[in-house]
Amino acid sequence: MVKRLIIKLIIEVGSTVAKSFVKAYQQSAKQSGGKAGNPFTEFLNQTMQAANLTHKPMTREEAFKILQLVPEKTSPEDIIRVYWRQFHKNDPVKGGSFYLQSMLHNAKCELMKDFADVNEKEILDKIKKEGESQKGDEEGQKDEAKVEEKKEN
C-alpha cells in the first residue's frame, strides 16, 4: 500500500515538473520570436542569470586590487610571488577560504595574459628556492642565537 502511494507521488511530481519545463520551453521559444539560436539554450541562460549562476569576467582593475599590486610597476615575478604567498595563506586546510583562493587564481590568470611568453613554472621554482634559502638563513640565525645564549650561561 505504501509502495503504491510513493510510486503515485513520484509519477505525479515528475509529470508536474515535466509539464512546467515544457511550458517554460514553449514560452521561451515564443519570446525569442525571429531570433536565430536555440530557444532552449536561451532559456537556460536566462535561468542561470536569474539564479546568479553566471558571472562576468574579472577586469584588470579588479585583478590588481585583489593582488594589491600597482599596474605601472608590476612584473610577472611580482604577480606570481604575491599570488603564491596569498594563495597559501588562504588554504582552507589552514582555516582560509576557497572563494578567496579562486579569486586570487582568477586575478593571476587575468594579469598573466599580458605575459604570455613567460614560463610561470620557472618563476615559481625560483620563488620556492628563495623561500627555502630564507628559511635556512632564519634557522641558521636562530641556531647562532642559541649557541651565543648557551655561551653566556
C-alpha positions in Angstrom: 0.0 0.0 0.0 2.7 2.4 1.0 4.8 1.5 -2.1 1.9 2.3 -4.4 1.4 5.7 -2.7 5.1 6.5 -3.1 5.1 5.4 -6.7 2.0 7.6 -7.5 3.6 10.5 -5.7 6.8 10.2 -7.8 4.8 9.9 -11.0 2.7 13.0 -10.2 5.6 15.1 -9.2 7.6 14.0 -12.2 4.8 14.8 -14.6 4.2 18.2 -13.0 7.9 19.1 -13.3 8.0 17.9 -16.9 4.9 19.9 -17.8 6.2 23.1 -16.3 9.5 22.5 -18.0 7.7 22.1 -21.4 5.7 25.3 -20.7 8.8 27.2 -19.9 10.4 25.9 -23.1 7.5 26.9 -25.2 7.3 30.4 -23.6 11.0 30.9 -24.3 10.5 29.8 -27.9 7.7 32.3 -28.4 9.7 35.1 -26.8 12.7 34.6 -29.0 10.5 35.1 -32.0 12.6 35.8 -35.0 15.9 35.5 -33.1 18.3 32.9 -34.5 19.5 30.4 -32.0 18.3 27.6 -29.8 15.4 28.8 -27.6 16.2 26.1 -25.0 19.8 27.5 -24.7 18.4 31.0 -24.3 16.0 29.8 -21.6 18.8 28.1 -19.7 21.0 31.2 -19.9 18.2 33.4 -18.6 17.5 30.9 -15.8 21.2 30.8 -14.8 21.5 34.6 -14.8 18.4 34.8 -12.7 19.8 32.3 -10.3 23.1 34.2 -10.3 25.0 31.1 -11.6 26.9 33.0 -14.2 29.5 35.7 -13.6 31.2 38.3 -15.6 34.9 38.0 -16.3 37.3 39.7 -13.9 38.6 43.1 -15.1 42.3 44.1 -14.9 41.5 46.7 -12.3 39.8 44.1 -10.1 42.8 41.8 -10.5 45.2 44.5 -9.4 43.1 45.3 -6.4 42.8 41.6 -5.4 46.5 41.0 -5.6 47.3 44.5 -4.2 49.6 45.4 -7.0 50.3 48.7 -8.8 49.7 48.4 -12.6 52.7 50.5 -13.7 55.3 48.6 -11.6 54.1 45.0 -12.0 56.3 42.2 -13.3 55.4 38.6 -13.9 57.6 37.6 -10.9 55.7 40.1 -8.6 52.4 38.7 -9.7 53.3 35.1 -9.1 55.1 35.9 -5.8 52.1 37.7 -4.4 49.7 35.1 -5.7 51.7 32.2 -4.3 52.0 33.8 -0.8 48.3 34.8 -0.6 47.1 31.5 -2.1 48.8 29.5 0.6 47.7 31.9 3.4 44.1 31.3 2.3 44.4 27.5 2.3 41.1 26.0 3.5 43.0 23.4 5.5 44.6 26.3 7.5 41.2 28.0 8.0 41.3 30.0 4.8 38.7 30.4 2.1 38.4 28.5 -1.2 36.5 31.5 -2.6 39.5 33.8 -1.9 41.8 31.3 -3.4 39.6 31.2 -6.5 39.6 35.0 -6.7 43.4 35.1 -6.4 43.8 32.4 -9.1 41.5 34.3 -11.5 43.3 37.6 -10.8 46.7 35.9 -11.5 45.3 34.4 -14.8 43.9 37.8 -15.9 47.2 39.6 -15.2 49.4 36.9 -16.7 47.6 37.3 -20.1 50.0 40.2 -20.7 53.0 38.0 -20.2 52.1 35.1 -22.5 55.7 34.3 -23.3 56.7 33.9 -19.6 57.1 30.5 -18.1 55.2 30.6 -14.8 56.7 27.3 -13.6 60.3 28.6 -13.8 59.4 31.7 -11.8 57.5 29.6 -9.3 60.5 27.3 -8.9 62.8 30.4 -8.4 60.4 31.8 -5.7 60.3 28.4 -3.9 64.1 28.2 -3.8 64.3 31.7 -2.5 61.8 30.8 0.2 63.8 27.7 1.2 67.0 29.7 1.4 65.3 32.3 3.5 64.1 29.6 5.9 67.5 28.2 6.1 69.0 31.6 6.8 66.4 32.2 9.6 67.1 28.8 11.1 70.8 29.5 11.0 70.3 32.8 12.7 68.2 31.1 15.4 70.8 28.4 15.9 73.6 31.1 16.2 71.5 32.9 18.8 71.0 29.7 20.8 74.8 29.0 20.7 75.6 32.5 21.9 73.0 32.2 24.7 74.5 29.0 25.9 78.0 30.5 25.9 76.7 33.4 28.1 75.2 31.0 30.6 
